[in-house]
Amino acid sequence: MLKIVSIIISFLALLPLDVKYACMENGATLYSYDGSKYTELARLPSSYYVAVLKESDDGYLLVSYLDTTGYIKASELSRVDFTPKQKYASARFTVSNDSQPANLRARPDKSSQIVAVMPDNARGTIIGTISGSELIAGAGKTWYYVRYENGETVSFGYAYSAHLNAESFGTNSGEREPEKTDGNKETQEGQPVFEMSLPLRIILISVLCLPVFAALFMLRPKKKKGENSV
């Protein structure tokens, strides 16, 4: 039975997906959710897109942006019926802190846990922005929510804006991917229509496999009364 489940999971991971996108025309706030409350992660840039993974009844949508998943209020998104050519912003940062390293923290606060220490001139990807504590007097309260890769270790966290040299998000052109023809699942540039990230694969596989695991639980052998364990 376990072998069958493994085959099903492997098969589901390879299924093509009809991904739907939504535009953040005026930007949108990305939240995490712990089952009881939503916590702000970052403000995402205007004119870019998110992949919509799931709808809910409380006004939020589960979405994917770059390789980050979270929740956005449906009122902050405009659904589209096409695949955007440029889905996400491509903004990079470089640590520039008077030749000193910069801390990557769990929250945008100077007393928050340090997730990683980024050396001078280290580079990474900017996901969004958020207002936090003023780490340096007069330097403002802007922090960046970033992805930092150090060898095989990938960390997500907050870096103070004054410690980084950050690229602008720019403005999305709104250009569309060419329509698929003759069953061809690639664009004219030969690139996949959707780059499925690992977190997204895990979420989708888990949702699709829930009925299988429920059936296995119901069919498990039950221990008879008085039977002793070996």
Disulfide bonds with the S-S distance in Angstrom:
none
